[in-house]
C-alpha cells in the first residue's frame, strides 16, 4: 500500500521510502581551541583524500547514523579520534548549508567549537588525514589556506569565543588541572588580545564561586601564588558586566 494512502502512522512509516527524496551531505565540523606557547591555537588535519587533498581543514566528518544519536555525539567522536581526550567544553556555533561549499554537491555542516587544555594530549592522524597539528591563530585566521569554507568558519568561531570570554568563565576550560589566577588572566588576555584589569579580574573570578584552592602554592616572581582548580561539576559562569579593561 502506498504510504500516501495509509490509515495509520504505523502503516505510513512502514511504507515510507526515504530514497524518493534527495538528501544533502550531512557533516559536523569542530573548531578545537587550545592555548599553547602563549598563543591561541586551533587543531587542523591535513586531508589525505580528494577533494582538497593535501590541504589543511578543521576536524570533522560525516554523521554516522548507525552509532551517533545526535550531532553532538558526532562532534565528540571526531574530537576523541583526533586528540584522544574528551572536551570539558563543547558548544554549537552554527549550521551552514549550500550548494557551493563542497564540490561533491549540496552540503550541510553543523559547527561546534571545543576548548581543551594542551597538556598531555597525544594528537592522532586518523582515517582520511596524513597529519594533525596545533596551528597558531592570528587575527582569527591561520597562515595556510583551508579546505572548503573552513577559513570563514574559523574566523566566526574565534569571534564567538572572544565575545563570550568578555563575560564568561570559559577560559578556565583551557587551563591545566591546577593554575594560578595570574596564569588564568594571561589566557584571558591571549584570547582577547589585550591587557585587562588585574584587581577587577581576580575579584570577579573569586566571587563567581567556581574555583577551589588546591592547598598548594607555586613560586611566581619570587612570591608564592595560590593554586586553584575548577570545582567538580561547576558550570560556566556568566558575569553581569564585561570584564574591565576589555573592549
N, C-alpha and C positions, 0 to 999 in steps of 0.2 A: 504494500500500500504506500503510495507516495506520501511523504510527510506533510504535504500541504493539506491532505485530506484526513489527517489524524484527528481522532476524537478526544484523545488524552495526551498529556505531556509525555507520558511514558512511551506511547506509540510514536509521537513526534520525534523524540530523541533516538528511538531505535531505528527509525527510517532516515534520520538526518544524515546527509552526505556533505561533510565539510570540504571535500575536494571540488565541489561545484564553485567555490569562491576562491579567487586569487588571494594569496597572503604575502605580505612583505617579509623580508628577513628581519628577525627579531633578535637583538643582541643587548648586552649590558656592557657598558664601559665604566671602569672605576679609576678615578684620579686619586692615586695613593700618594699622600704627602708625608714627608718627614723633615726634620731639621738635622742637617749634617754639616760639619765643618763651618758652623756659624752662618749657614745659608739654608733657605728653603729649597728642598729637592722634591722631584716627582719621580715615580717609578715608571720606566719605559721599557718596552720589549722591542727587539729587532725582529721583524717579520721574516719567517722562513719560506713563505709561500706567496704567490700572487693572490690578489692584487697588492701592489706596493711592496713587492718582495725586496728585502734589504733595507726597507725604511723603518724608522722608529715609530712606535704607536703607544697609546695608552694600554693599560691592561684591560682586556675584555674578551668577550667570546659569545657564542650562541647560547641561548637558553636551552637547557636540557630538560625537555618536557617530561621525561621519564623519571628524573631524580630531583629537579628543582621545583619546589612547591610555590615559590614566589620569585619575583625579580631580585629581592634582597638575598635569597639563597644563592642565586647565580653570582651576584657580586661577591659574596663571602667565599664561595667556592673558588672563583678565579683568584681572589686575594690569597687564599691559603695555598693554592697551587704555585703561585709566584714567590711568595715570601715565607711560607711555612708557619705563619702565625695568624691568629685571629685579631682583628682590629678592635681596639677599645671604643672606636667611634666611627660610625658609618651613617651618612646622610644622603638622601636622594636629592639631586640637584635639579634635573630637568629631563624631559623627553624630547628627542629630536627625530623627526622623520620627514623624508622627502625622496624624490626620485634621483637626486643628483649626488648625495653624499657618498654613495658606494657604487662603483662601476658595475657591480654584479646585478644591480637592479634596485627597486624600491626597498628602502631600508629604514627601520625604526630602532633607535637605541635609547635605553634609559640610562642616565648618567648618575653615578654615585661618587661622592668623594669620601676618602677614608683618611684617618690620622693614625699613625703608628710611630712609636719610638724606634730609632735606627739601631739601637744597641742589640747585639746578639742575634741579628737577623741574617740568615743564610739565604741569599737570593737563588731562585731556581729558574732555569730556562726550560719551560715545559713544552708541550706539543705546540707546534706552529711558531716557535721562536728559536732563534740562534743565539740570542744574548739577552740579558736582563741587567739593567743598570739604574742606579740613582743618578739623576741628571739635575744640575743646578737650574733653578728658575730665576730669571732676571726680568723684572717688569712684566710678569705674567706670561713669559714665553721662555722657550729653550732655544739653544743655538741651532740645533738640527731641524730640518723640515720634518713635519709629522704626517703620517698617513691619514687619509680620509679628511674629516673636518676636525681632527683632534687638536690642532693648534687653537682653534676658536673655543673648543670645549674646555681646554686647559685654561685659557685666558678667563673665561667666565667662572671657572671653578676657583681660581686664585682670587678673583674679585669677591666671590661669595665668602670665601674663607676670611679675607681681610675685613669685610663688612661685619661678619659675625664675631670676630676677635675683638672688635671695638666694644662689645657689650656682653661678652660671654666668657666662660672659663675654658673654652675649647683647647687652647694650647697646652693645658695640663695633660691631654692625651698624647702629646708628643714627647713627654718627659720620661726619663728612666724611672725605675721603681722608687728611688728617693732622690731628692733635689733640694736646693736652697731656693728661697724666694728671689734672690738675685738671679739665679740661673733661669727661673721661670720668667722673670721680667725680660731677660735677654731674648728668650724665644718669642715673647710678645713683640718686642721691638724688631726682631728679624722679619717676622711676618708683616708687620705694619710698615716697615721701612723707615722708622723714626723713633726718636727717644721719647719716653713717656715719664710722667712724674713719679718718682720712686716712692715717696711718702704716701701719696694717694693710692698707688698701686698696692702696696703692702696692706694698707687698711682695708681696701676692698676685698682682696683675696682672703685675708684672715677673718673678716666678718661674714664671708659667704658660707663658712662652716662646712667646707667640702674637703679640707685638708686636716691631717693629724700629724703630730710630731712623731718621729721615729725613735726619739730618745738618744739620737746620736748627733754629732756635730762634725763639720768639715772646716778646716782652716782655709779661709779666703782672705787674701791680702793681709796675712799675719793675724787675722782675727777669726775666732771660731764662729761659724754660721750654723744655725739650726737646720737640720734636715727634716723635710716633710715628705709625706706620701698622700696619695688620694685615698679618701675614706672608702671602705668597701661599699659597693652598691651606690656610690654617690652619683647623682645625675648632673648634667651640665647646668651651671648656674648662670642666670641672666641678671646682669646688673641693671639698675634703674636708669642710669645715665652712661654715656660713653666714657671710656677711660680718659682721665685728664691728660692733656698733653698730646692727644692723638686727634688728628683732623677727622 
